[in-house]
């Protein structure tokens, strides 16, 4: 199995916090040079990825250590029409939209601190016994494209992404045809013995529900309470008006609703707490009972309320708009339009198996250039506010480029550290949100017989130490890439870990801050041990052998992962993507605009695209 060559201490401390700014050769650069090498193919790198070593240390030196780098006297490159900080979906879309309006001759430079483009839309690849496996290490799917704004929908179309085609590419009955269902794994550490059972926590298995629950390793009182919860047709707020119900549900967590309004046994409350954690990035101890109603959680089924939702609960389309590599497929589609000779293929199907030529992303002949491994440390107006100078660090050296316009499509909470001109009120508005830490795990296995033998395609792991859910990937076949059809074939198992601090009275933001700190203290070895233990415990009955069956592991670590969406349990109820401090936080500063999903307060592709559209048009309005 693949091991990280980064020590725990190196990973925790990130080296650069103690750097002297501008030193000739910092440990971060030595670490980067000691990595997989200049010819490494980023999607194929395993071990600890996502926010990988070499991508975050300079930013931490700025934000935590208050380090500053000198602005070089010599300018690198000629003046660009547009400089974009951040090569995620928002930054790539901004480049595309700007070029559409200005023309193909527009000179655009995209700077990104990672060794790959796409931001959180990352591609993971493995070669297992001669078979190429493709998966996703971040941004997952195009959610509800029919609800996109005209600008976001047009961006997809212009990039060559035809969402209707996924009705053919996504095998919606794949698991049902193979009689595979969702499982729940109770681990020995908390339940006395390892055991797996059918997961009926959402009440889907009406026929054998009581019999299934009776086999769960929980107390008899908890079993009875869970059966009652899943079979009851009560309105637990009977007698109250719709408005009264809505106000009450928004003001209390779903966990408290179960405890104090339904009378659910505390074991059951804990069992249900984290079932949606990979969805929202937080457990139901910090999500409202109203959100539980939107998500059709038990106990909240019979209240007959009208709701408005800006997130996944408002989904009316099937969740099928998924490339084999997740939204990395969207990123590759955009880059293929910006720099065609770097990304072979002209259709979204062509791009699935194409191999990006990273050496061509930043050629001087390109009108659009993507410069990776480049961390921006300063952006400010110059020349009587007629241009913007952007300073960045690459391979231990400091560079300065100049653009007529600049769009900051990076992590939003870094903006105050990069822009000395940012007004205090805007700094405070940006600080109202914090990113949600997240880990997406890709495990390449030589076969998936253990899943087939036990009759499960995925597992929820209550009281998990790290990985709290895992299962077979989305069954998508397109562009010559075929999803596994036989259990004897290699495939990718996807796992999720979201660090939270539940049931301690902390708000969502407070849990994210502490969860991020905890995440930085974890090494790849910590994850590998947990992955092996969880998969071995859950799949032992199917004949799984980790040493034999696991071919590779990629841990995509995102301490600054999901965009924070307003939480009615802790935020004013009138805050939404249409109203909130993020709007002031995204205000234009002359020739500098802000574009990222944080600026939209919406953790979806359309949030990134809409922010890019706004920022581009702000800048085109400048002389």
Protein Blocks (a to p, Z undefined) as FASTA:
>chain_A
ZZdfbdfklmmnoommmpcehiabdfklmmmmmmnojkbcfklpghjehjaehilmmmmm
mmmnopacdddfbdghjadfbdcehjbfklmmmmmmmmmmnopklccddddfbfbehijm
ccddddeehiacdddfbdfbdehkllpcfklmmmmmmnopafklmmmmpcfklmmmnopa
cdddddfklnopacddddfknopammlmmmmmmmpccdfklmmmmmmmmmpccdfkghia
fklmmmmmmmpcfklmmmmmnopafklmmmmmmmmmmmnopafklccfklmmmnopghil
mnopadddfblmlpcbdcfbccfkljmlmmmmmmmmmmmmlmgcjbfklmmmpccdfklm
mgfklmbdcdehiacfbdcdeehipaccddddeehiacddddfbdcdfbdfklmmmmmmk
bcfklmmmmmmpccddddddddddfbfklmmmnopabdcdehifklmcdcddddddeehi
acdfbfkbccddddddddddehkopafklmmmmmmmmmmmpcfklmmmmmmmmmmmmmmm
nopafklmpnbdcddddfblcdcdddfklmcfkbcfkbcjklmmmpcehjaccddfklno
pabfklmmmmmmmmmmmmmmpZZ
